Amino acid sequence: MFDRFFRLTENQTTTRTELIAGVTTFLTMAYIILVQPAVLSGAMFGFGTGMDFDAIMVATCVSAAISTAVMGLYSRYPIAQAPGMGENFFFVFSVLPAAGALAAVQSGATTAWQVALGVVAVSGFLFLALSLTPLREMLVNAISSSMKNGIAVGIGIFIAFIGLQNAGIVIKSPGTAVTLNTRFHSPDVVIFFIGLVVTAALHARRVRGSIIWGIAVSTLCALVMRATLHRMPELWHSELIQQSQLATRFAMPDRSLPIWQWFVSHPPSVAPTFMKMDIAHAVGSWSMIPLIVIFLFMDVFDTIGTLIGVGEQAGFIKDNKLPRARQAMLSDAVGTVVGACMGTSTVTSYIESASGVAEGGRTGLTSLITAALFLLALFFSPLVRLIGSYAPITAPALIIVGAMMIRNVLKVDWDDFSEAIPAFIVMIGIPLCYSIGDGLALGFITYPIIKFLSGKGREVRWLMYVLAAVLLLYFVFVRAQAG
């Protein structure tokens, strides 16, 4: 049945391979189950937004499961979806204050977070409407081959950069923005390097499930080291212990509970946020319109970037076109609408899907496995919290995936500077802007301009000229005003 519907044989994969790929994708993005409620509730920042932490966690899992299942069944791609990082911070620090000001001056307006959810819902409906037109598929197909490969490379560097940050290898620096953490004897760094070496060695030996085995080894090391922090603290420098994620974030099981409760729990209720969005005030105020547009642009270009990046890595793009692009984009739009209804910020395609592709995932069956695991996570939240709460466990997977995606740099036409320069801008723009959408925007603006001035303007499709103009107007009159 699976072989016939998902065409496993045609895609040179098996049910076992898809299962491993689905589990890998889930494990590398499971952090969102804990991070999303911490962000939207304000717990991460030390203030309250009024949103219920447990309800957001359920909303995150359910919206991720539904949207990922739609992606798997409708577009049949191994791409998982969940509430997007970046969009959630914009929700808290930009949309909530604006929505709060609106609620304070307009009679009948609900709480700030309900108006903010209304903004997300409206952007999702617009995204859905846009996905039903041929415009978005035309846009994907209008992007040149060099630019597509540049996007894949940029996302690969971005993923690896996130991995290095999660591991504590790259840390913030007031003078240079980021710098190397020279405390290589830190527990976080030690666990990361053990996981990286094991994963890389297994991958080099072409061992199936190498990323999962690496995550398992890292988890075991974290458990052992965490135990030594209490029993033999003299083995570690006190300052290193206090500053390590292992001591502050790693969610060890509660030993006072029965062993089965270390892994299994009852899912909480989603009622506090379910269908609580205030659409009427989101569309009824001019102050909310720019925020709706920003969410729409962020979702559109994050999705396009992820689809192209993962598509290039998996070999889906043929003759510079992504088959079933409309179905994939429609799945993403449905995810945002479902997310707003459940009570969470914009749902989008996840670049961590590349980890599942690296394990051989090639069909929608991978996505179905990931979707099922998001639902199971509601019942196994202690186990998910154990792995997802400690970023150095999954950081090696991101490094390995980034290394594999960067090989697309060989497919960029470096002999044609009108292709190479915009592609290079995308490559460095995505990680340095810390945003797939913003990095793409830089490339999409410069590409037609450089082509035109170099006398090759006819090689650019008309849609790219229109897009460049729209993006310039967007940044000048919308993004700049919103801050």
Order of alpha helices (4+ residues) and beta strands (2+ residues): alpha-alpha-alpha-alpha-beta-alpha-alpha-alpha-alpha-alpha-beta-beta-alpha-alpha-alpha-alpha-alpha-alpha-alpha-beta-alpha-alpha-alpha-alpha-alpha-alpha-alpha
